[in-house]
Amino acid sequence: MEKWVCTVCGYEYDPEIGDPDSGVAPGTAFEDLPDDWVCPDCGVSKDMFEKA
């Protein structure tokens, strides 16, 4: 699984870790995140992320 980086703030989404604070379990691929998921650091949407 690939890591994705927020182009606004630099937050890195690592699928092996997930986003536990937002209820995203470890092992969740970026593509499988809910459509309404936002960057936990700056709040932008998924379309502001690119592959690391």
Secondary structure, DSSP 8 states (H G I E B T S, - for coil): ---EEETTT--EE-TTT-BGGGTB-TT--GGGS-TT-B-TTT--BGGGEEE-
